[in-house]
Amino acid sequence: MTFNDSIRTNPTRAKSSRGRGGMVAGGGLGLGGVVLFVLYMLMGGDPSDLPQPAPPPGPQSGVAEQDQTDKLAKCTDGEAANTYAECRVIATAESLDAVWGELLPREAGREDVKAGLHIFEDAVNTGCGAASSSTGPFFCPADDTVYIDTRFYDALETQLGAKNAPLAQSYIIAHEWGHHIQHLTGQSRQVNHSDTGPASSMVRMELQADCYAGIWVHHAAQSVDPESGETFMKPPTPEQINDALTAAAAVGDDRIQEKAGHIAPESWTHGSAKQRTTWFTRGYEHGTMKACDTWSVDHP
């Protein structure tokens, strides 16, 4: 999807920083050995859910961060969002704020509380612990914030085989926002993090977040930017929808395990490529939270 050039965006909607050092959530994996870890984290992994290594002796430190929020000053309109990845993240977040600000009270009887947004480079301190770029995009429930290093979008194409396209990028943010919505509604409390398999609570949570991302796509072209009076986005083209579907399929558990050489459905935590694209499509076609009830079906 393409943002309308005339919409206004607020650069302060996100925080930006660059960090280095510290213990990294998930065991401190380096970029050379993080493919499976990134795939686990992509679209909903929470660093605090992963087994943590025993800390080394001596004093512990977090990430040394340098604030870079001034780098977002250019992110003031839709034209910037269509040009720069970091500005697209901000514009997507503001569109998500508008869509869920209307939907959540109407369909769930709850007021939307805006999620935090942190665009970082290399490493970052979070409420879920220190994390690095190798963590991939994630939502941290402890501080209700979505974190992303936008350089991950390159890995989306080079490592995962999905097209690094605008709607594929926005889909990633919308999926993580889905976990924020689950956090607000209490649906995330239904998850047993040791429960795996195609019909597990872990998979149901991830598929619902995919469906919520589809809901956002359904409404984004009708949602109006209050500052400009223009809709945030232009209607999606079939090619753009396919870009999002390709990204969803690329992070299916079966596709991930196929890369590793062995498909084991009993270990799935995020759902197969077919499951993920099916539920994204369901949200996109219906546009309602009711359509995204992955919890009540026998075979999600």
N, C-alpha and C positions, 0 to 999 in steps of 0.2 A: 504494500500500500504506500501511497505517496502523500506526504503532508501538504496541505494547501500553504503556499508560500506566505500568505498574509496573516496566518495565525501568529499570536504572540506567545512566547514561552519565557519562563522565569529561570535564569541561570542558577539562582539560589535554591531551586527545587532539589538539587543534588549537592552532595559534598564530594570533593575530589582530593585525593592524596596519593603520595608515593611512599612506599615503606620498604624497609630492609631489615633482615635479621629476625631473631626471635624464634620460638617454637611454632611450628606450622601445624594447624589442625590436620588430623588425619595421618600424622607420622612424618611430616616434613619431607615429602617426596620431591625430588628435583624434576625439572622439566623433561629430562631424558627418560624418566621411568614412570610417567604419570598417566599414560593413556587410559588404562582401565579405571584409575582413580578419577580422572576427569569425567569419564563416561558415567561413573557412578554419581558424581556430584551434579552433572549437568541436569537441569530441569528438576531441581527439588531436593538434592542432597543437602543435608545439614551437617556441618563438620562435627557438631557435638554428638551426632549419632554414631560416628565411626569409632572403632576401638582405638584407644590412645596408647602410645608407647609409654613405658615407664620413663619418667623424667630423669635426665642425667643428674649426678650429684652437683651441688653448688647452687648459687643463686639463679633464679629464672628471670627472664626478661621477655617482654612482648616485642612487638614490631616498632622500630623507630620510624615514625611517620613524619612526612613533610607535607604540609597543607598545600594543595595546588588548585584550590577552588577558583582562583582568578583565571585559570585556563578555560573555564566554562563561560566567561563573560560574553563570548561571541554567540552563545546559544540563546538568541532572543526571538527567533521567528522560525516559520516553517521552512524557509529557504535554507537556513543553517542546518535544520534537522535533516533536510534532504542531501546535505553536503558532508556533514561530519558525523561519525558514529556516536560520539559522546553527546552531541546535540540531539541525535535521533533517540537516544536513551531517555533524555529529559522530556522530549516531546511525547514519546510513548507513555511515560509515567504520567504526564499531565492529562493525556487522553484517557488513560486508565482511571485516574482520579475522577474525571468527569463521568465516565460510564458507570463505575461502581458506586459513585456518589448518588446516582439515581436508582440503580438496580437494587443495591443492598437493602435500603430501607423498604422499598416496595415489595421485594420478593422474599426477604429474610427477616424483616422487621427489626433491622439493626442499622445504626448509623455507621457510615464508613469512617474509619480513622485512617488518615493517609499513612502509608508505609514510608519509612525512611528510604533514601536512595544514596548509595555510595559508589562512585566510580573511582577505582583505584588502579595503581600500577604496582606490580611486583608482589607486595604484601600489605596486609591490613590487620588492624585489631578490630575484633567484633565481639558482641555479647556472647558468641558461641566459641570464642577462642581466637587465636591468631590464625590467619589463613594466607595462602599465597595464590599467585595467578594460576598455579596448577590445580587449585581447588575447583576452578570453573565457576560460572555464575551460580549464586545460591541465595536463599532466603534464610535469615537467622531469626527464629522466633523470639529469642531472648531480648533482642533490641528492636524487633519488628522492622527489619531493614533488608532491602535487596542489595546485594553486592555484585559488582561485575568489573572485571578488567576487560575493556573492549577489544583488546588484542586477541581475546578468545574467538572472536568472529573469524579470524584467519584460520584458526584451528578447526572451526566448524567445517571449513571446506577442505583443508589440507589433510586433516586426520580423520574426519568423520564422513567425508564424501557428500556433504550437503552444500548447496549453493550458498555462497556468502551474499545473500540478497537482502534488501531492506525489510521485507516482511518476515523473512526467516530470523533476522536480528530482533525485530520487535516481538515476534512470537516467543523468543527466549525470555524477554522481560515479562511478557504477559503471563507466561507459565509460572514464573516465580511470584508474580502478583497473585496468581491463583492460590499459592500457599499462604500468602498474607490474608486472603479472604477466608480460607479454611481456619486460619488462626483466629480471626475475628469471630467466626461463627461457632467455633469449638469443634468443628469436624476433624481437625487434626488430632484431637484427643482420642479418636476412635482407632488410632493406628497402634498396632503392636509391632515394634521395630524388629522383632525376631521372627515375624510372620512373613514368609516368602512364598512365591509361586504365582501363577497366572491369576488366581482369584484371591490373593492375599490382601490384607488391609493396606500393606505398603503399596501394592500395585493400584488398588482402588484409589488411594490418595493421589498418586501421580496422574492417573487417568482423569480424575476429576479436575486437577489443575490444567491438564491439556484441554479439557472441555471448557473450563473457564476462560482459557486463552481464546478458544473459538468464539465464546460469547463476546469477548471484546472486539474481535474482528467483525462480528455481526453488527455491532452497534457503532463502531468507530466512525464510519462515514456519515452517520446521522447526529453524532454528538457534537455540540457547538462549543467553540472556544468563547468564553464569556467576554474576553477582552476585544476580540476582533469581530465577533458575531458570525464568523465563518465556521463551517464544520472543520474539525481537526484534520480529517483525511478525505482523500478521494476514494470512491468505491474501488474495491480490489478487482484486479483483472484475474481471469482464470490462471494465467501464468504466475501471478503473485501468490494466489492460494496454493498452487502446486509447490511453490518455493517453501511455504510454511509446512505443507504436508511432508515434503522431502526431509526437512529438518526434523520433524517429529519422528519420521520413520528411522532416520539415521541414528537416533538414540534409543531405539527399541532394544530391549534386552537380548533378543535373539540376534539382532545385527551385531551388537557388541560382542556377544559370546562367539559368534561366527568368526569374528576377527581373531579371537583368542584360540580358535580351533575346536571348540566343543560347546554345543548348545545344551544347557541344563535347565529346563523350564521350572523345576522345583526350587531353583535359587533366584528366580526373577524378583526384582524389587520395583521396577518401573513399568513393566508391561512390554509386550511384543510390538514390533513395528505396526502390525495390523491393528492391535488394540489402541495404540496411541493415535494413529491417523483416524480411526473410527470415532473416537471420543472427541477429538478436535473438530472433526466434521460435524458431529452431532451438536456441539455447542455453536458452531458457526451457522448451521442451518436453522436451529430452533431459537437461539438467543435467550434462553431462560435458564435459571438455576435449577429448576425442576427437571429439565432435560438432562442435567449433569449428575443425577443421583446414581453414582457408581456403587453405592453401598447396598442397594436393595435388589440388584440383579444377581442371578445365580452365577452367570459367566460374563464378567465385564469385558 
